[in-house]
């Protein structure tokens, strides 16, 4: 009897294993057939080996954020400038081909951001960065006046005042002998700038070591990076199952960030209603307006935006306008510190345009006249693009440069490859501000291009100019410390910071 039971259990076990194997093989077969059908018209686009179910995920196993840049440069050498991969059941096209990129970014059927941005949904909701379709069009139309030159002109005073605090903080490290990492200082300065211009409130990130908003923003960014690194955390459901504690912490931080923004919106709305001149005042450019004020005064079909709508856009502005400018300023300062001739030309231009008085308040006109400074910043953005990859998703079947791309395909454009193409930029690794701008505007994309280009690029350029020139008016940057180690952390960052020396500049 015991032998019969044992044989029965053994038989049942073998049957279960057999059934599982058959089911698994059937699923694999269905996966292969489904993918084959989906790419039936993509035979002219090469691909790495794609395995059943997991696709080409093997390419990314063991890779860290700083490996992704090297990977982006190595893969085209094997598979060409345009190739396809399967990430589980998601079809992705990678392209650094200039003609492909031009067609993609100018195509209205490819205006939706790719799936990666969905990880920001809990915090940013359907803000301008994440949304698409009619909602995106409406929001873009509402937000565009925020970057009118008359409003940007008013922001320059904020740029100047906050950068003055920054140079005072840097003085403690300006001994002219030892390297110093400016990463934290630049980050706090840009956070002060963005909070005052976006929300009309000062959070004193540079002067208050216990600033709660700084801690919350740092935490939510750290969690996003962890999700970005771990491919299994990118899906919201898998993230909740595989990392429940991290998910709970993320929810807690996001709720606090929302509460912070909501409180500011309610306070500012009350202040605006108390003003006597609040008639259908379009944009009163005589009085400085924060980004939040523009949203509070805006309407859609005659109705004001809800507090949630406003919060989505304010939070988006805080997210998109903080780390990006920090990265651009950090890498620009690093490049200048390693290029004495460039630094000399910059200082000469600054003296010619602004004057020798280092405490003189900078103006919008000054910033617009700093032409060589703008070339330096743009070249830094070419060598170290703030956003290393642009992601899109096709809304329908479309033709890109004579290539058929099916609906719901993820498209990735590696700017770290495109803007270092030796055919477009000779000696691409060299920092050469004097180099000619390419004839094709889609070859140089630090702020993207087409319908979904960066709406805040003029704002960003003015802020970067203001902070960089303020530092150079006070300090000489010295080539001290280790070279940067570029890595991807939401935006392009440096693994070891931006190290350089500072020496108080001779005022004579």
N, C-alpha and C positions, 0 to 999 in steps of 0.2 A: 504493500500500500504506500509506504513511504517513498519507494522508488518511483511508483506511478505519479505521485504528487510532484516529486522532484523533476521527473521528465516533463510533466505537464507545465510546470513553471518555466523550465528551460525552453520548451516549445513556444510558450506564450511570449517569453522574452525575445526569442529569435524572431517571432512574427512581428512584434512591436518594432524591433530594430529594422526589419525588412520594410515594414510599412513606412517608417520614418524616412528611410533611405529613398524609397520610391517617391514619396511625397516631395522630399527635398530635390531629387533629380527632376521631378515634374515641374516644380517651381523654377528651377534653374533653366529648364528647357523653355518654359513660357517666358521667362525673363529675356532669354536670348532671342526668341522669336519676336517678342514685342519691341525690343531695341532694334533688331534688324529691320523691322518694318518702319520704325520711326526714322531711321537714318538711310533708308533706301535711296534717297536722292542726295546723300552726302558723301558718296563714294569718292568724290574728288577732293575731299578734305581728309588728310591723314590723321591717324590716331595711334596712341600707345596701345599695347595689349590690354583689352578689356575683359575682365573676368566676370563670370555669372554673378549676379546680385550686387557685388561690391564695385563693379566697373574698374575704374583706374585709380581707386583709392590707395592702392599700393604705392603709388608715386609719392604720397604725402606721409606715409607711415614713418614715424621717428623724426619728422621735420619740425624744427622750431621756427618762431616768427622770423628770426634773422636768416634762416635758410630759404625762406620763400622768395627773397630777392634773387639769390643765386639760382634757385630753381627756375624762376621766370626767365632768366637769361640763358639757362642751359637747354630748356625744353625746345625752343625754336631752332637750336642748332641740330637737334635730332629729327624734329618733325616739321620744320618749316615755320614761316611767320604766322600762318593760320593753321590751327589743328583743333581737333575735338577730343573731349574726354567724357566719360561717364562717371559721375560721383553718385554711387548707388543708382537711383533711377532718374537722376537729373542730368540732362544733356547740357554740356558747357562748351562754348567755342572760345578759344584763346586767339587773339589776333594782335599782332604789332605791325600789320601791313597798313601802310598809310592810306591807300585807296579804300580798304575795308573800313578803316576807322572813320574816314570822312563820310562814307555812306551810312554807317551805323549812327553816328552822332547827329546827323542831319535828317534822319528818318523818323517820322512821327510815330511809326509803329514800334519804335525801340526807345521810347521815352521812360518806360517804367524801370525803376531801380531793381537790381537783382535781389534774390532771396536773402542774401547776407544782411541786408538792411532790416529784415523782419525782427532781428534780435533787439533792435532799438525801439520796437513798437510799444512795449510796456511803458517806457519812459517818454518817448517823443510822440506817441499816438500817431495821428495822420498828419503830422506837420509837413512843411514844404519838402524836407529832405526825403521823406518816406512815401508820401502820397503820390498818386498819379491820376490821369484822366481829368474829368471836369473839376474835381475838387482841387487838384494841383493847379490847374489853369486859373481858377478863381483866386486861390491864395497867392499865387505868383503876381496876379494883377493888383491885389491889395497891398502886397509887401513892396513892390517895385518903388513906390514913392519914398520909401524909407531911405533909399540910396540916392535921392535927388541931391545935387551938389550943394544946395543951400542947407540941407540938414547935415550932410557930411562936413561942411564947413564949420558947423557948430560943434561937431564931435572933436575937432582938432584941439580945442582947449582941454578936453578930457585926456586925449593922447599925451599932450604936453605935460599936464599936471601929474599924471600917473607915472610917466617916464622920468620926471624930476624926482619922485620918490625912489624910483628904481636906481638912479645914479647915486643917490645918497646911500642906499643900502650896499651898493657895490664898492663904495669907498674903503670899507674895512678890508677888502681883498686886493686893493690897488697898490701893492708893494713893489710891483715891477720885477719880482724874483721868483714867485711860485705860481704854479698853475692852479686854476680855480674852475669848477664846473658851474656854469651859469644857469643850468637847467631849472632849478627850483625858483630862482629869482625871476627869470623870464616868465615862467608859468604863472606865478602870482600876479605879476604886473599885467599880463594879458587878461587874466581873470577879473582884475579890478576894472580894466577898460571895458570888457564886454558886459559886465554887470551894470555899469553906469550907463552905457550907451543902449543896452537892450532893455533894462528894467527901470532905468532912472533912479537906481538906488546904489549906494556905496556899501560894499561888504567889507572893505578894509582888509583884503586878503594879504597885502604886503606888510601891514603893520600889526595885525591881530593874529598871533600865533595859534589861537584857539578858534579861528573862524570855522563855524560849523559847516557852512556851505562848501568850503574847500575840502573838508574831510568827506562829505557826502559825494562830491563830484569825483574825488580821487577813488573812492570805493566803487562807485558804479562803473567807472572806466576800467578799473582792475578786473571786475567781474566780466565785463564785455570782452576784454582781452583773453581771459580764460576760456570763454565760450568760443572765441574766434580760433584759438589754438586747438581746442579739442573738437573735432568734427562732429562727435556724437552729442555735444552740448548745444549745437546750433539749432537743432529742432526743439521747440518749446516743450513739447510733451516728453521727449527723451531727457531734456535738461531737468525737468521736474522729477523724473523717475531716477535718473542716475546720480543727480547731485541735489537731493532735496534740501540740504542745509544751505547750500550756496543759493539755491532758488529762493528760499525763505529770506535769506539775507538781502538778496537783490530786491525782492518785493518790499522789504522794510525800508531800504534806502530810497527806492523810487517813490514810495509813499511820502517820505519826508521831503524829497525834492519837490514833489507836487504841492505839498502843503506850504512850502516856502514860497513858491511861485504864486500860488493861489492867494496867499496873504498879501503879497505885493500888488497883485492885480486889484483886489478889493480896495486896498488903501488908495491906490492911484485913481481908480474909478471914482471914489468918493471925492478926492481932491479936484478932479476935472469937473464934476458936477457942481462943485462949489464956486467954480470960476464964473464970473459974470459974463465973460466973452465967449462962453460955450454956446454959440448959435450954430448953425451948420457950418462951422468954421473950417472948412477944408483943412489945410495944413498951415497953421500960423507959424511961419518960419522966422518971425521976429523973436519968438520965445523958443528956447531949446526944447526939442522934443525927443524923447527916447523912443526906441522901436515900439515899446509897449503902448505909448500914447497914440501912435499911428493906428495900431490895431483897435484900440478902444474907440477911436473916432470913425472907424471904417464900418461899412454896411454891405450886406449882400441881399439884393432884392429888397432894399429898404429896411432890412432888419439888422441890428447890431450883431456882431459875433458873440457867441456864448463864452463864458469864462473858460470852458474846456478848450474851445477853439483857440482862444488867445493864449492859454497856457501851452498848448502844443507848439505854437510858433515861437513863443518866448524861450521855451526849453530847447527847441531846435536851434535857435540862434545862439544860445549859450553853449550848446554842444559843438555846433559847427564852427563857431567863431572863436573858440578858446584854444583848443589843441592845435588847430591848423596854423594860427598866427604864431603860436609859441614855437612850433616846429620850424616855420619859415624864418623867424628871427634868430633862433638858435643856430641853424645851419648857415645863415647869412653871416652872422658874427664869426662863426668858425672859419668860413672861407676867407673873410677879410683878414682875420688874424694870421692866416698862412700866406697872405699875398700883400707884402709891404708896398709894392708899387700901386696896387689897386687902392690900398688904404690912403696912400699919399694923395692920389687923385680925388678920392672921396672927400678928404678933409679940405682940399683946395676948393672943391665945388661948394662945400658947406660954408666955408668962410666967404666965398664970393656971393652966395645967395643970402645967407642969414647974417653974416658978420662975425666979428671976433668975440663978441660978448657971449660967453657960454650960457649965461642965464637969461638971455633974450628970449621972449616967448615966441614960439614958432607959429606961423600962420598957414592957412590953406594955400595961399599964393606961394609961400616958400616951398611947401611940399610939392606943388605942381611944377615948380621950376627946377627941382632936383632931378635932372634928366639922367645923368650918369649914375646916380644912386639907384634909380629905377632899373637901369641895365644890370647893375650888380645884383640886385635882388632877384631879377628874372633869371640871371645865369645861375644863381644859387638854387633857385626852384627847378631849373633844368637838371642840374647835377644831383640834387636831393629833392625830388618832387614830394611835396607835403602829402599828397594823396597818391600813393604808388600805383594803385589800380583803380580803374573806373569800371563799375559793374552795371549792366543793363539786362533787361529781360524782354524778349519779343512778345508783343501782344497778339500777333497774328503771323501766319506764314508770310515770309518776305524774301526778296532777292537783295543780297548784299554783294556788290561788285561781281555780278553774274553768278553768285553762289546762292543756292536755295538754303534758307534757314527756317526750320519749322517753328510753329507757335510754341510759347513757353520754354524757349531755349535761353539759358543763361549765357551772357556774353561778357568776357573779361578782357579789358584792354590794359596791358602792363605799361604804364607810363615810364617805369624804370628801364624798359627796353626801348620804347619808341624814342624817347628824348636823349638816348645815347646811341642812336643809330649812326654809325660813321658815314653812311651815305648822305645823311642830312646834316649832321654836326661833326665835321672833321675833328680828330683828336678829342673824342667825346668825354674822356675822363678829366680833361684839363678844365680849370676854371678860367674862362676867358670872357669877361664882360663885353669886350669890344666885338665879339663875333656877330656876324650878320643874322638878323632874324629871317627864318625861312620864308620863302614866298608863299608856301601853303600854310594857312593859319592852323590847320589841323595837325601840323608837325610839332607844335609847341603848345602843350595843353595843361599848364599848371592849374588853371581854373576851369578845365574842361572846355566844351564848345557846343554849339547848337542850342536847341530849345532849353536844355537842362544845364546850361553853363552855370557857374557859380554866381549867384545874384549879388553876393557881397564882395566881389573881387576889387572894386574901387575902394571900398571901405578897408579891406585887408591891406591893400597896397599903401594907403595913407597911414594906417597904423604902423605897419612895418617900417616905413620911411621915418616916421616920427620917433619911434623908439631907437632905431639903429643910429640915426643922426644925433639924437640926444646923447647916446653913449659915446659916440666918436667925438663929440664936441668936448667931452670931459676927459676921456681916457684914450690912450694908445693901446691897441690890442696887440698882444705878443704871442708868437707861435710856441707856447708852452703846453705841456701835457700830451697825453696820448691822442692818436688820431681817432676820429669818430668811428663807431661801429654801427652802421645803419641797421635798424630792425623795424619791424612793423608792430606798432602798438596803437591800434585804431588809425593813427596817421603814422607817417614816417618819423621815427625817433632815433636816438642814438643809445646803444646799450650801455655805454660808459659816459653818457652826457656830452656836453659841449665844453671841452676843456681849453683854456687859454689863459694868458697872463694879462694883467691890467696895470697900466702905469698912468698916473695923473698927467694929463697933457700940459705941456708948457704953454702958459697963456700969453707969452710974448710972441 
